[in-house]
Amino acid sequence: MPVDPRLSRYGAPLRAIHWLTVVSIIVVFGITYLEGFFARGTPERGLIWWTHISVGLLIIALVAARIPVRIFGHHPPASTQISRPVAIASHIVHGLLYLLLIAVPLVGIYLAFLRGNEVSFFSLFTIPSPIAVNRDLAREVIEVHEWLANALVVLAVLHAAAAVAHHYVLKDDVLKRMLPERVAP
């Protein structure tokens, strides 16, 4: 990743992708809690899962866009206000977040296919299941999907808590580097 010492924050494309990913994770995880309010086979429950799958696919697209921006885009140098062990921990957490941002939706797609469902991206395109229905395996895969999704959310919350602690407790520039630029009054 090209480092530009003149920069004090990440570029607008990376910041936008970051915050769109945050919102997408909140939506995709949070909407699953609405399922219990609707009976199986109802249009409302179908809408919940259509949204869940569509936003999950959006997360894959955001990661696909984020990786080249992260690799080839110009970025500020590493913060001089954090220690080496904290920088190493940060790299590990970011790597795990990327891994989970890819694994959770892919396992979810596999789950949908095992159930015999097609996968739709906001009805713009649909991918029919290329594999045979296997409800027994689907019951196992849903457990994996849920564990990975919970791990993603826990890691994302810890990541956010660390950023907030850096900002308010340590009073360094870590969070500011990813925040949107302020609009002048």
C-alpha positions in Angstrom: 0.0 0.0 0.0 1.5 3.3 -1.0 2.1 5.5 2.0 1.9 9.3 1.5 3.4 11.2 4.5 1.4 14.3 3.6 -1.9 12.5 4.4 -3.3 12.5 7.9 -6.4 10.4 7.1 -7.5 7.7 4.8 -8.8 8.7 1.4 -12.5 9.3 0.8 -13.1 6.1 -1.1 -11.7 3.9 1.7 -13.6 5.8 4.4 -16.8 5.6 2.4 -16.4 1.8 1.9 -15.6 1.4 5.6 -18.7 3.2 6.8 -20.9 1.5 4.2 -19.6 -1.8 5.5 -20.4 -0.8 9.1 -24.0 0.1 8.2 -24.3 -3.1 6.1 -23.1 -5.3 9.0 -25.6 -3.6 11.4 -28.5 -4.2 8.9 -27.6 -7.7 7.9 -27.2 -8.8 11.5 -30.0 -6.8 13.0 -32.6 -7.7 10.5 -32.4 -11.4 11.5 -34.0 -10.5 14.8 -37.2 -9.5 13.0 -37.7 -13.0 11.6 -39.5 -14.2 14.7 -42.2 -11.6 14.4 -43.5 -13.2 11.2 -44.8 -16.7 10.3 -42.9 -18.9 7.8 -44.0 -18.3 4.3 -45.3 -14.8 4.8 -44.2 -12.0 2.5 -42.7 -10.1 5.5 -40.5 -12.9 6.5 -39.5 -13.4 2.8 -38.6 -9.7 2.7 -36.4 -10.1 5.8 -34.4 -12.9 4.2 -34.3 -11.2 0.8 -32.8 -8.1 2.5 -30.4 -10.2 4.6 -29.1 -12.0 1.5 -28.9 -8.9 -0.6 -27.0 -6.9 2.0 -24.7 -10.0 2.6 -23.9 -9.9 -1.1 -23.3 -6.1 -0.8 -20.8 -6.8 1.9 -18.9 -9.1 -0.5 -19.0 -6.3 -3.1 -17.7 -3.8 -0.6 -14.8 -6.1 0.4 -14.0 -6.7 -3.3 -13.9 -2.9 -3.8 -12.0 -2.3 -0.6 -9.1 -4.6 -1.1 -7.7 -2.9 -4.3 -8.3 0.5 -2.7 -6.4 -0.6 0.4 -3.6 -2.2 -1.6 -3.1 0.5 -4.3 -4.6 3.6 -2.8 -2.5 6.2 -1.1 -2.7 6.2 2.7 -1.4 8.1 5.6 1.6 6.6 7.4 1.0 4.4 10.5 0.0 6.5 13.4 3.1 7.5 15.5 0.8 7.7 18.5 0.4 3.9 19.0 2.9 1.4 20.3 4.3 -1.5 18.2 2.3 -4.2 20.1 -0.9 -2.2 19.5 -0.1 -1.8 15.8 0.5 -5.6 15.5 -2.8 -6.3 17.3 -4.5 -3.9 15.0 -3.2 -5.7 11.9 -4.3 -9.0 13.3 -7.8 -7.7 14.1 -8.1 -6.1 10.6 -7.0 -9.4 9.0 -9.6 -11.3 10.9 -12.3 -8.8 10.1 -11.4 -9.1 6.3 -11.5 -12.9 6.6 -14.9 -12.9 8.4 -16.3 -10.3 6.0 -15.6 -12.8 3.2 -16.4 -16.1 5.0 -19.7 -15.1 6.6 -21.5 -14.2 3.3 -19.9 -17.1 1.4 -21.1 -19.6 4.0 -24.5 -17.9 3.9 -24.7 -18.3 0.1 -23.7 -21.9 0.5 -26.5 -22.3 3.1 -29.1 -20.8 0.8 -28.0 -23.1 -2.0 -28.2 -26.2 0.3 -31.8 -25.2 1.1 -32.5 -25.0 -2.6 -32.9 -21.2 -2.6 -31.7 -18.9 -5.3 -29.7 -15.9 -4.2 -30.8 -12.4 -5.3 -29.0 -9.1 -5.1 -31.8 -6.6 -4.5 -33.6 -8.3 -7.5 -31.0 -6.9 -9.9 -29.7 -10.4 -10.6 -30.4 -13.8 -9.3 -28.1 -16.8 -8.9 -30.0 -20.1 -8.9 -28.7 -22.9 -6.7 -26.0 -24.9 -8.5 -26.1 -27.7 -5.9 -28.6 -30.3 -4.8 -30.8 -29.6 -1.8 -29.4 -31.1 1.4 -31.4 -30.0 4.4 -29.4 -32.1 6.8 -26.1 -30.5 5.8 -27.9 -27.1 5.8 -28.7 -27.5 9.5 -25.0 -27.9 10.2 -24.0 -25.1 7.9 -26.4 -22.7 9.6 -24.6 -23.3 12.8 -21.3 -22.4 11.2 -22.8 -19.3 9.6 -24.2 -18.1 12.9 -20.9 -18.7 14.8 -18.9 -16.8 12.1 -21.5 -14.0 12.0 -21.4 -13.7 15.8 -17.6 -13.7 15.8 -17.7 -10.9 13.1 -20.0 -8.8 15.2 -18.0 -9.3 18.4 -14.8 -8.5 16.6 -16.3 -5.4 15.0 -17.7 -4.2 18.3 -14.2 -4.6 19.9 -12.7 -2.8 16.9 -15.2 0.1 17.4 -14.6 0.1 21.2 -10.9 0.3 20.6 -11.3 3.2 18.2 -13.5 5.1 20.6 -11.0 4.4 23.5 -8.2 5.8 21.3 -10.2 8.9 20.6 -11.6 9.7 24.1 -9.2 8.0 26.5 -5.8 8.0 24.7 -6.7 11.1 22.7 -4.7 10.1 19.7 -5.5 10.3 15.9 -6.5 6.7 15.3 -10.3 7.3 14.9 -9.9 10.6 13.2 -8.0 8.9 10.3 -11.2 7.1 9.3 -13.9 9.7 10.2 -15.5 11.7 7.4 -14.1 15.2 6.9 -16.1 17.9 8.7 -18.1 20.2 6.6 -17.1 23.8 7.3 -20.0 25.9 8.8 
